[in-house]
């Protein structure tokens, strides 16, 4: 099990990213628009830099829904390999058969 603080920090980042997504998208579009003057684009970059760092979607870490483990994460199932193996062995994931020979 991952530290509770790490899981909570990640949840906080996800919430911030959702709240600032529209504003961040508009500023990025303005900063990359070649039709605008260099000063206007630079001003948009400065405003973008003033936003909280944790409001960027890139800072959200994929974590296992069961254990909070940040590594060996399967996106399709939102589980880590450890949790996937455990739940698969119990027969709780439909269509998953643990191989044995």
C-alpha positions in Angstrom: 0.0 0.0 0.0 1.3 3.4 -1.0 1.6 6.3 1.5 -1.8 8.0 2.1 -0.1 11.4 1.6 1.1 10.4 -1.9 -2.4 9.2 -2.9 -4.0 12.4 -1.5 -1.5 14.7 -3.2 -2.2 13.0 -6.5 -6.0 13.4 -5.9 -5.4 17.1 -5.2 -3.4 17.5 -8.4 -6.2 15.8 -10.4 -8.8 18.2 -8.9 -6.6 21.2 -9.6 -5.9 20.1 -13.2 -9.7 19.7 -13.8 -10.4 23.2 -12.4 -7.7 25.0 -14.4 -8.0 22.9 -17.6 -10.0 25.5 -19.6 -7.9 28.4 -18.6 -4.7 26.6 -19.3 -5.9 25.5 -22.7 -6.9 29.0 -23.7 -3.5 30.4 -22.6 -1.6 27.7 -24.4 -3.6 28.3 -27.6 -2.9 32.0 -27.3 0.8 31.5 -26.6 1.2 29.2 -29.7 -0.9 31.4 -32.1 1.5 32.7 -34.8 -1.1 35.3 -35.9 -0.6 37.2 -32.6 2.3 39.6 -31.9 5.3 38.4 -30.0 4.4 40.6 -27.0 0.9 39.1 -26.7 2.2 35.5 -27.0 4.9 36.3 -24.3 2.2 37.8 -22.0 0.2 34.6 -22.4 3.3 32.5 -21.5 3.8 34.7 -18.4 0.1 34.2 -17.3 0.5 30.5 -17.9 3.6 30.4 -15.7 1.6 32.1 -12.9 -0.8 29.2 -12.7 -0.2 26.6 -10.0 2.3 23.9 -11.1 0.1 21.2 -9.8 -2.7 22.4 -12.1 -0.8 20.8 -15.1 -2.3 17.5 -16.2 1.3 16.1 -16.8 1.9 16.1 -13.0 -0.8 13.6 -12.3 0.6 10.1 -11.7 -1.2 7.0 -12.7 -1.9 5.0 -9.6 -3.5 1.6 -8.9 -7.1 2.0 -7.7 -6.7 -0.8 -5.1 -3.3 -0.3 -3.6 -2.2 3.2 -4.8 1.0 1.7 -6.3 2.5 4.1 -8.9 4.6 1.6 -10.9 3.6 -1.4 -13.2 0.2 0.3 -13.9 -2.2 -1.2 -16.5 -4.2 1.7 -17.9 -7.0 -0.4 -19.2 -7.8 -1.8 -15.8 -6.4 1.0 -13.6 -4.6 -1.6 -11.6 -1.0 -2.5 -10.8 0.4 -5.8 -11.8 0.4 -7.0 -8.1 -3.3 -6.1 -7.7 -4.2 -7.6 -11.1 -2.5 -10.9 -10.2 -4.2 -11.0 -6.8 -7.7 -10.3 -8.2 -7.1 -12.6 -11.1 -6.2 -15.5 -8.9 -9.4 -14.9 -6.9 -11.4 -14.9 -10.2 -12.7 -11.4 -9.7 -11.7 -10.1 -13.1 -14.0 -11.4 -15.9 -12.2 -13.0 -18.8 -8.8 -13.2 -17.0 -7.4 -16.7 -16.7 -4.2 -17.1 -14.8 -1.9 -19.4 -16.7 -0.5 -22.5 -15.1 1.5 -25.4 -16.6 
